[in-house]
Amino acid sequence: MPAKLIDGKKISADIRKNLQKEVQELTEAGMKPGLTVILVGNNPASRTYVANKQKSCQAIGVESTLIELPENVEEKQLLKQIKDLNKDETVHGILVQLPLPSHISETKVIETISPEKDVDGFHPINIGKMMTGQDTFLPCTPYGILQMLHHEEIPIEGKHVVIVGRSNIVGKPAGQILLNENATVTYCHSKTTDLASYTKQADILIAAVGKAKMITANYVKEDAVVIDVGMNRDEDGKLCGDVDFEDVKNKAGWITPVPGGVGPTTITMLLHNTVKSARDKLVLRN
Ligand code: GUN
């Protein structure tokens, strides 16, 4: 039997409907959620991601502002821009699109964003809160994965989650978030020897490597849940994931498509975090 599809678009639509209601309530209470995105330079992929984020904000009534800075902007100037936004009462979320040009320190940029407005969940304070299971902004891609698993009522507790890829944005926090849900987590990466020997043990396999169609059926256990975080172009220039969908769909129990899987849920959780930031501020004010 072919795998069941985890429809990230549909799941997102359900979550966004609820968020839209909450945005309306917050707006009526004088706390319209606002997200400011900073885009440095002209990376075409970043530009597309940012445009999608803006469009999604507008669709549910979140105030969306884009600040564009040239490729050669000085680090000092970018940090000053962030500090101004930290003080701006109308801004509840600040997102600096990564990657940044090499003359700018991503670490410094992330650490300059106020943890209360860090809707990416990248600030070390928020990472620490995530690790200790405290209330915080969870990084959007792994948070979206968690929502998809919950939505499909896929059990996590006691399951073996194998993650391929150890980025700060996806792999590492995905493991932590699922560990918090009582999964047993294995991290694999580019230096792992005999990758398939680990991935074949996965009840839930998360592919976040950035290599087109790398995960074939040989890497997957029968009936496993396969989550594809990849966003690549295949040999024909067509969008594809890290998973060879056509090969794996006949072996997996569940699978996320690309596009229409992890991508939409990532943006949905960015909206969720922005709304949460505004809500937390309203609670503090009242
Ligand atoms: N670049 C790729 N993914 C992300 C993300 O989730 N947040 C930011 N800020 N930049 C990214």
Residues whose N, C-alpha, C, O or C-beta is under 5 A from the ligand:
A	BS01	GUN	L95 V96 Q97 L98 P99 D120
